[in-house]
Amino acid sequence: MGSHLLVLVFVLLLLPTQVLAGAKEKVAALAPSGMVLVLDEEGNELVAQNTDQPFVPASVTKIVTAWLAMEVLGGDYRFKTRFYLGDDRVLYVRGGGDPFLISEELALLAPELLAATNTKPFTGVVLDASYYPDDIRIPGIKETDEAYDALNSALAVNFNTIHAVRKGNSVSSAEKQTPITPLAISQFRLRGPNGRSRISLAQEDPGVSVQYAGELLAAFIERAGGAVKGEISIGSIPEGAEPIYVHSQSRTLSEVLTQMLIGSNNYIANQIFLEVGAHRLGGPVSLEKSLQVASKIFAKHDLTEAIHLEEGSGISSKNHFTASGLAKLLHHFAPHANLLRKTRKGSRYKTGTLSDVRTLAGYAKTNNHGQVRFVISLDGRTGKTRFRLLRAIERGL
């Protein structure tokens, strides 16, 4: 009887080792040249395959941006847009880099603005986007019409894109919540394809996106019972003016980050990344300020050599992480893991995709080790393998 008990105890002791070996074999079989790192809650390596070299994270970078934003801004932070009223009833608008100034937000904003100013027609609108320098450019953003290449701006609407339907010269809005404007029509006639599509606003002139924001704001003011009778132009707030209305984004930063991570929106990511620097070091925003703030936070957490950023979305292939560094950062980000997309089993993850890169990172819910941190980087041949690897980690560990 005693010998049988000893054998049973011995077998039970061997089981975790056998399970771990099986998981490693499964990972190696699925992606022998892939980089895979899995750590348990104490930081012990459960799987470590091809982890010696830094990798390009692609949109997994957005986890880093989300962590920096929570560290600097906090989850309850709300972006603000300020409104001023001249004696001649010219409406002045100062953009604050709100990444979620979408049609639904303008529909909330317009009635509040009119309540603060009354419904007498405005004699003009002056748009101040000086919080962002005109020459700001994000590494990796190309001059294309693709929505993921939209320019960042202090004052832009609908992620600095136009979503419309074109049939020859006829252009209509593709969204019932978004009125069509003259500039939207002209831009879509110029660059939009036939059919339904979303295009970024013209990159050669950042003022185009600011002008479109003013047109769409005017359309929502009219929907709310007001009117704009004069010119919509770009200019500056009068010196010493005090805002008559300050609109706080209806979504907290935590809510915006959730949308950014799930939708993997490059525009939102870099708007937030730029705000991190300006919030800590003062406006106007600059990429250099944000990189400086990020560097100090990385140094504080011993991540200087592990996380190299060029920008905050992952669109630049010059971003480089080490697997151990990202896994360490995931330890710090763990209280915010619920911001990430969830698998059926309950794992949380963020994908990254560039032409030659497929990445996946987050927190896997496993059978035998509870929640573990994982980092996966593969070449660009398939994106499905990374999810097969995640399932192997969930079931095999």
C-alpha positions as CSV (number, residue, x, y, z in Angstrom):
1,M,0.0,0.0,0.0
2,G,2.8,2.4,1.0
3,S,4.7,1.7,-2.2
4,H,1.7,2.5,-4.4
5,L,1.3,5.8,-2.5
6,L,4.9,6.7,-3.2
7,V,4.5,5.9,-6.9
8,L,1.4,8.1,-7.0
9,V,3.1,11.0,-5.3
10,F,6.1,10.6,-7.7
11,V,3.8,10.7,-10.7
12,L,2.0,13.8,-9.4
13,L,5.3,15.5,-8.9
14,L,6.3,14.7,-12.5
15,L,3.1,16.0,-14.0
16,P,3.9,19.7,-14.0
17,T,7.3,19.0,-15.6
18,Q,5.7,16.8,-18.3
19,V,3.0,19.3,-19.0
20,L,5.6,22.1,-19.4
21,A,7.7,19.9,-21.7
22,G,4.7,19.2,-23.8
23,A,3.8,22.9,-24.1
24,K,7.4,23.7,-25.2
25,E,7.2,20.9,-27.8
26,K,3.9,22.2,-29.1
27,V,5.2,25.8,-29.4
28,A,8.4,24.5,-31.2
29,A,6.3,22.5,-33.6
30,L,3.9,25.3,-34.4
31,A,6.6,28.0,-34.9
32,P,10.2,26.7,-34.7
33,S,11.7,30.0,-35.8
34,G,9.2,32.2,-33.9
35,M,10.1,34.1,-30.7
36,V,8.0,33.1,-27.7
37,L,8.4,34.0,-24.1
38,V,6.0,33.0,-21.3
39,L,6.5,34.0,-17.6
40,D,4.5,33.0,-14.6
41,E,3.3,35.5,-12.0
42,E,6.6,35.3,-10.2
43,G,8.6,35.9,-13.4
44,N,9.8,32.3,-13.9
45,E,10.3,31.3,-17.5
46,L,7.8,28.7,-18.6
47,V,8.7,28.9,-22.3
48,A,11.6,30.8,-23.8
49,Q,12.2,30.3,-27.5
50,N,14.5,32.4,-29.7
51,T,14.3,35.4,-27.2
52,D,17.9,36.6,-27.6
53,Q,17.3,39.3,-30.3
54,P,15.1,42.5,-30.1
55,F,12.0,42.4,-32.2
56,V,9.7,44.9,-34.0
57,P,6.5,45.1,-31.9
58,A,4.2,46.6,-34.5
59,S,0.9,47.6,-32.8
60,V,1.8,45.7,-29.6
61,T,3.5,49.1,-29.0
62,K,0.1,50.4,-28.1
63,I,0.3,48.5,-24.8
64,V,3.4,50.6,-23.9
65,T,1.5,53.8,-24.9
66,A,-1.5,52.8,-22.7
67,W,0.8,52.1,-19.8
68,L,2.6,55.4,-20.1
69,A,-0.7,57.2,-20.4
70,M,-2.0,55.6,-17.2
71,E,1.2,56.5,-15.4
72,V,1.2,60.1,-16.5
73,L,-2.4,61.1,-17.2
74,G,-4.4,58.6,-15.1
75,G,-7.5,56.6,-16.1
76,D,-10.0,59.4,-15.3
77,Y,-8.2,62.0,-17.5
78,R,-10.5,63.7,-20.1
79,F,-9.3,65.6,-23.1
80,K,-10.7,69.2,-23.4
81,T,-11.7,71.5,-26.2
82,R,-12.1,75.2,-25.3
83,F,-14.5,77.8,-26.8
84,Y,-14.2,81.5,-26.6
85,L,-16.7,84.2,-27.8
86,G,-15.6,87.6,-29.2
87,D,-17.6,90.8,-28.7
88,D,-18.8,90.5,-32.3
89,R,-20.0,86.9,-31.7
90,V,-17.1,85.3,-33.5
91,L,-16.7,81.8,-32.0
92,Y,-13.1,80.8,-31.3
93,V,-12.2,77.2,-30.9
94,R,-8.9,76.0,-29.4
95,G,-8.2,72.3,-30.0
96,G,-6.6,70.3,-27.2
97,G,-5.7,67.1,-29.2
98,D,-8.9,65.2,-28.3
99,P,-8.5,61.8,-30.1
100,F,-12.2,61.0,-29.8
101,L,-13.8,64.2,-31.1
102,I,-16.2,62.2,-33.3
103,S,-19.6,63.0,-34.6
104,E,-21.4,61.5,-31.6
105,E,-19.2,63.8,-29.4
106,L,-20.0,66.9,-31.5
107,A,-23.7,66.0,-31.1
108,L,-23.2,66.2,-27.3
109,L,-21.0,69.3,-27.5
110,A,-23.2,71.6,-29.7
111,P,-26.2,71.9,-27.3
112,E,-23.9,72.6,-24.4
113,L,-22.1,75.2,-26.4
114,L,-25.3,77.0,-27.3
115,A,-26.5,76.8,-23.7
116,A,-23.4,78.8,-22.8
117,T,-23.5,81.3,-25.6
118,N,-27.3,81.4,-26.6
119,T,-28.6,80.5,-30.0
120,K,-28.0,83.9,-31.7
121,P,-26.0,83.2,-34.9
122,F,-22.3,83.2,-34.8
123,T,-20.7,85.7,-37.2
124,G,-17.8,83.4,-37.9
125,V,-15.6,80.6,-36.5
126,V,-11.9,80.9,-35.9
127,L,-10.1,77.6,-35.3
128,D,-6.9,77.5,-33.2
129,A,-4.8,74.3,-33.7
130,S,-1.6,75.8,-32.4
131,Y,-1.3,73.2,-29.6
132,Y,0.2,71.0,-32.3
133,P,3.0,72.4,-34.5
134,D,2.2,72.4,-38.2
135,D,5.3,70.4,-39.0
136,I,4.7,67.5,-36.6
137,R,5.1,64.2,-38.3
138,I,5.0,60.7,-36.8
139,P,7.7,58.2,-38.0
140,G,6.1,55.5,-40.1
141,I,3.1,57.6,-41.2
142,K,3.2,57.7,-45.0
143,E,1.5,60.2,-47.4
144,T,-1.4,58.0,-48.4
145,D,-5.1,58.2,-48.4
146,E,-5.3,55.2,-46.0
147,A,-7.1,55.9,-42.7
148,Y,-4.2,54.4,-40.7
149,D,-1.9,57.2,-42.2
150,A,-4.1,60.0,-40.9
151,L,-2.1,63.0,-39.6
152,N,-2.2,63.9,-35.9
153,S,-3.7,67.3,-35.1
154,A,-4.8,69.5,-32.2
155,L,-8.2,69.9,-33.7
156,A,-9.5,67.1,-35.9
157,V,-12.8,65.1,-36.1
158,N,-13.6,61.5,-36.7
159,F,-9.9,60.4,-36.4
160,N,-9.0,62.9,-39.1
161,T,-10.8,60.9,-41.7
162,I,-13.8,61.1,-44.0
163,H,-16.2,58.2,-44.4
164,A,-18.3,58.6,-47.5
165,V,-19.9,57.0,-50.4
166,R,-19.0,58.1,-53.9
167,K,-21.0,57.5,-57.1
168,G,-19.2,59.4,-59.8
169,N,-19.3,63.0,-58.8
170,S,-22.0,62.4,-56.2
171,V,-20.7,62.1,-52.6
172,S,-22.8,61.4,-49.5
173,S,-21.9,60.5,-46.0
174,A,-21.5,56.8,-45.1
175,E,-22.6,57.5,-41.6
176,K,-26.1,58.6,-40.5
177,Q,-24.6,60.4,-37.6
178,T,-22.2,62.5,-39.7
179,P,-23.5,65.4,-42.0
180,I,-21.7,65.8,-45.3
181,T,-19.9,69.1,-45.7
182,P,-18.5,71.0,-48.7
183,L,-14.9,70.2,-47.9
184,A,-15.7,66.5,-47.4
185,I,-17.4,66.4,-50.8
186,S,-14.4,68.1,-52.5
187,Q,-11.8,65.9,-50.8
188,F,-13.7,62.7,-51.6
189,R,-14.2,63.8,-55.2
190,L,-10.5,64.5,-55.4
191,R,-9.1,61.3,-53.7
192,G,-11.9,58.9,-52.8
193,P,-12.7,55.8,-54.8
194,N,-16.1,54.9,-56.1
195,G,-18.2,53.2,-53.5
196,R,-18.0,53.3,-49.7
197,S,-14.6,54.1,-48.2
198,R,-12.8,55.9,-45.5
199,I,-9.9,58.2,-46.4
200,S,-7.4,60.3,-44.4
201,L,-7.5,64.0,-44.9
202,A,-4.9,65.7,-47.1
203,Q,-1.4,65.4,-45.7
204,E,0.3,68.1,-47.7
205,D,-1.8,70.8,-45.9
206,P,-2.6,70.1,-42.2
207,G,-5.0,73.1,-42.4
208,V,-7.4,70.9,-44.4
209,S,-8.3,68.7,-41.5
210,V,-8.7,71.7,-39.2
211,Q,-11.0,73.4,-41.7
212,Y,-13.1,70.2,-41.9
213,A,-13.4,70.1,-38.1
214,G,-14.8,73.6,-38.3
215,E,-17.3,72.7,-41.0
216,L,-18.5,69.7,-39.1
217,L,-18.8,71.6,-35.9
218,A,-20.9,74.3,-37.7
219,A,-23.2,71.5,-39.1
220,F,-23.8,70.2,-35.5
221,I,-24.4,73.8,-34.2
222,E,-27.1,74.1,-36.9
223,R,-28.6,70.7,-35.9
224,A,-28.8,72.0,-32.3
225,G,-30.7,75.1,-33.3
226,G,-27.9,77.6,-33.8
227,A,-26.2,79.0,-36.9
228,V,-22.9,80.1,-38.3
229,K,-23.4,83.0,-40.7
230,G,-19.8,84.0,-41.4
231,E,-16.5,82.5,-42.5
232,I,-14.8,79.5,-40.9
233,S,-11.1,80.3,-40.8
234,I,-7.9,79.3,-39.0
235,G,-6.3,81.7,-36.6
236,S,-5.5,82.4,-32.9
237,I,-7.4,83.0,-29.7
238,P,-7.4,86.7,-28.7
239,E,-4.7,87.3,-26.1
240,G,-6.1,87.3,-22.6
241,A,-9.4,85.7,-23.6
242,E,-11.2,83.4,-21.1
243,P,-13.2,80.4,-22.4
244,I,-16.9,80.7,-22.3
245,Y,-17.3,76.9,-22.5
246,V,-14.8,74.0,-22.0
247,H,-15.9,70.7,-23.4
248,S,-14.6,67.7,-21.6
249,Q,-14.5,64.5,-23.6
250,S,-17.4,62.3,-22.5
251,R,-15.1,59.2,-22.4
252,T,-12.5,58.9,-19.7
253,L,-8.9,58.0,-20.8
254,S,-9.5,54.4,-19.7
255,E,-12.5,54.2,-22.1
256,V,-10.5,55.8,-24.9
257,L,-7.6,53.4,-24.3
258,T,-10.0,50.5,-24.6
259,Q,-11.2,51.7,-27.9
260,M,-7.6,52.4,-29.1
261,L,-6.4,48.9,-28.0
262,I,-9.3,47.0,-29.5
263,G,-9.5,49.0,-32.7
264,S,-5.7,49.4,-32.9
265,N,-6.2,52.9,-34.0
266,N,-2.8,54.6,-34.9
267,Y,-4.3,58.1,-34.8
268,I,-5.7,57.7,-31.3
269,A,-2.5,56.1,-30.0
270,N,-0.2,59.0,-31.1
271,Q,-2.7,61.6,-29.9
272,I,-2.4,60.0,-26.5
273,F,1.3,59.6,-26.7
274,L,1.8,63.3,-27.6
275,E,-0.4,64.3,-24.7
276,V,1.8,62.3,-22.3
277,G,4.8,64.6,-23.1
278,A,2.8,67.9,-23.2
279,H,1.0,67.1,-19.9
280,R,4.3,66.5,-18.1
281,L,6.5,69.2,-19.8
282,G,4.0,71.7,-21.1
283,G,2.6,72.5,-24.5
284,P,2.8,72.7,-27.4
285,V,3.1,69.0,-28.0
286,S,6.2,67.5,-29.6
287,L,7.3,64.0,-30.2
288,E,10.6,64.8,-28.5
289,K,8.8,65.8,-25.2
290,S,6.9,62.5,-25.2
291,L,10.0,60.4,-25.9
292,Q,11.8,62.3,-23.1
293,V,9.0,61.5,-20.6
294,A,8.9,57.9,-21.8
295,S,12.6,57.6,-21.4
296,K,12.5,58.8,-17.8
297,I,9.7,56.3,-16.9
298,F,11.6,53.5,-18.6
299,A,14.7,54.4,-16.6
300,K,12.7,54.3,-13.4
301,H,11.6,50.8,-14.1
302,D,14.9,49.5,-15.5
303,L,13.5,49.3,-19.1
304,T,15.9,51.7,-20.9
305,E,17.7,49.0,-22.9
306,A,14.6,46.9,-23.3
307,I,12.0,49.3,-24.9
308,H,13.0,51.6,-27.7
309,L,10.3,53.9,-29.1
310,E,10.1,56.1,-32.2
311,E,6.4,56.8,-31.8
312,G,3.4,55.5,-29.9
313,S,1.3,53.4,-32.3
314,G,3.7,50.8,-33.7
315,I,3.5,52.0,-37.3
316,S,7.2,52.6,-37.3
317,S,9.4,49.5,-37.9
318,K,12.2,51.3,-36.0
319,N,10.4,50.6,-32.6
320,H,12.3,47.7,-31.0
321,F,11.6,45.8,-27.8
322,T,13.2,42.8,-26.1
323,A,10.9,40.0,-25.1
324,S,12.0,40.1,-21.5
325,G,11.6,43.9,-21.4
326,L,8.0,43.8,-22.7
327,A,7.2,40.9,-20.3
328,K,8.5,43.1,-17.5
329,L,6.3,46.0,-18.7
330,L,3.3,43.7,-18.8
331,H,3.9,43.0,-15.1
332,H,3.5,46.8,-14.4
333,F,0.5,47.0,-16.8
334,A,-1.3,44.0,-15.3
335,P,-3.8,46.2,-13.2
336,H,-5.1,47.5,-16.5
337,A,-5.2,44.2,-18.4
338,N,-9.0,44.5,-18.7
339,L,-8.4,47.3,-21.3
340,L,-7.3,44.6,-23.7
341,R,-9.4,42.4,-25.9
342,K,-10.4,39.0,-24.4
343,T,-10.4,35.4,-25.7
344,R,-13.2,33.0,-25.0
345,K,-11.0,31.4,-22.3
346,G,-10.4,34.8,-20.7
347,S,-6.9,35.6,-21.9
348,R,-6.2,39.3,-22.7
349,Y,-4.1,40.2,-25.7
350,K,-3.0,42.8,-28.2
351,T,-2.0,42.0,-31.8
352,G,0.6,43.7,-34.0
353,T,0.8,43.5,-37.8
354,L,3.3,45.0,-40.3
355,S,4.2,43.6,-43.7
356,D,6.9,41.3,-42.4
357,V,5.9,41.1,-38.7
358,R,3.1,39.4,-36.7
359,T,3.1,39.9,-33.0
360,L,0.9,39.0,-30.0
361,A,1.4,39.9,-26.3
362,G,-0.6,40.0,-23.1
363,Y,-1.9,37.7,-20.4
364,A,-2.9,34.1,-21.0
365,K,-5.3,32.3,-18.7
366,T,-3.8,28.8,-18.3
367,N,-5.0,25.5,-16.8
368,N,-2.0,24.9,-14.4
369,H,-0.2,28.2,-13.9
370,G,-3.0,30.7,-13.6
371,Q,-2.4,34.0,-15.5
372,V,0.9,34.1,-17.3
373,R,2.5,36.9,-19.3
374,F,3.4,36.1,-22.9
375,V,5.2,37.7,-25.9
376,I,5.1,36.3,-29.4
377,S,6.8,37.6,-32.5
378,L,6.7,35.8,-35.9
379,D,7.6,36.6,-39.5
380,G,4.9,38.0,-41.7
381,R,3.7,34.9,-43.5
382,T,0.6,34.2,-41.3
383,G,-1.2,35.8,-38.5
384,K,-3.1,32.7,-37.5
385,T,-0.1,30.9,-36.0
386,R,0.2,33.4,-33.2
387,F,-3.3,32.5,-32.0
388,R,-2.5,28.8,-32.3
389,L,0.5,29.5,-30.1
390,L,-1.8,31.4,-27.6
391,R,-4.2,28.4,-27.5
392,A,-1.3,26.1,-26.9
393,I,-0.2,28.2,-24.0
394,E,-3.7,28.4,-22.6
395,R,-4.2,24.6,-22.8
396,G,-0.7,23.3,-22.3
397,L,0.5,25.3,-19.3
